[in-house]
Amino acid sequence: VQLQASGGGLVQAGGSLRLSCAASGRTISTYVVGWFRQAPGKEREFVATIRWSGVSTAYADSVKGRFTISRDNAKNTVYLQMNSLKPEDTAVYYCAAGTTLLARHTDEYNYWGQGTQVTVSS
């Protein structure tokens, strides 16, 4: 499966962005999908994940209450709605697909998109 992340950009602190992760090659409906981010000089870190049914989700503590992950299997797309953005949310955001339920570690995901830059100015 190929993943394409989009929707990044430059936003002021307190603003919102919605990231999209579009899948092609195979249907994404049977995969767990996660969002990760990587800031310069830091390791890639878990942000959010959603199971194939869309019922169960998990979030990093740093984004809980501000970010919402959702999926539209008919469109083969997963979204990350980001509200109340902070400068520390600045990073390249990646989506990934795997089969481990509510996985939070990069090595639990088999397929990765190319990343989209999110920059939050103060």
Buried (B, 14 or more C-beta within 10 A) or exposed (E): BEBBBBBBEEBEEEBEBEBBBBBEEEEBBEBBBBBBBBBEEEEBBBBBBBBBEBEEBBBBEBBEEBBBBBBEBEEBBBBBBBBEBBEEBBBBBBBBBBEBEBBBEBEBBEBBBEBBEBBBEE
